[in-house]
Amino acid sequence: MFYFVMKMFASGAATLPKLGMGEIVQLLAAPLPADSLHINAPVRQVQRTTVTLADGTSTTAAAVVLATP
């Protein structure tokens, strides 16, 4: 489903999943390990591949994606 939706956006024939745009996020997150996403987690600092959250915990990863509203 994810590839279909992205293909439609790329070709200019945009379509939305039945449950809305949030479903795209769910499709992207589904194959990831449960502990690999931190959502609604205020960030204090980002340094290359290490993220320090506001509560002081740090996470290091091969890649970091930061999404803001």
URURBEL-V593848 format. One record per pair of residues at least 24 apart in sequence whose ideal C-beta (glycine too) atoms are under 10 Angstrom apart, sorted by the first residue. I is the first residue (numbers start at 0). J is the second residue. D is the distance in whole Angstrom. If there is no record, write none. Layout:
# URURBEL-V593848
I_J_D ; I_J_D
This chain:
# URURBEL-V593848
0_25_10 ; 0_26_6 ; 0_29_10 ; 1_25_9 ; 1_26_4 ; 1_27_6 ; 1_29_9 ; 1_30_10 ; 2_26_9 ; 24_66_9 ; 27_64_10 ; 34_58_9 ; 35_60_8 ; 36_64_9 ; 38_66_9 ; 42_67_9
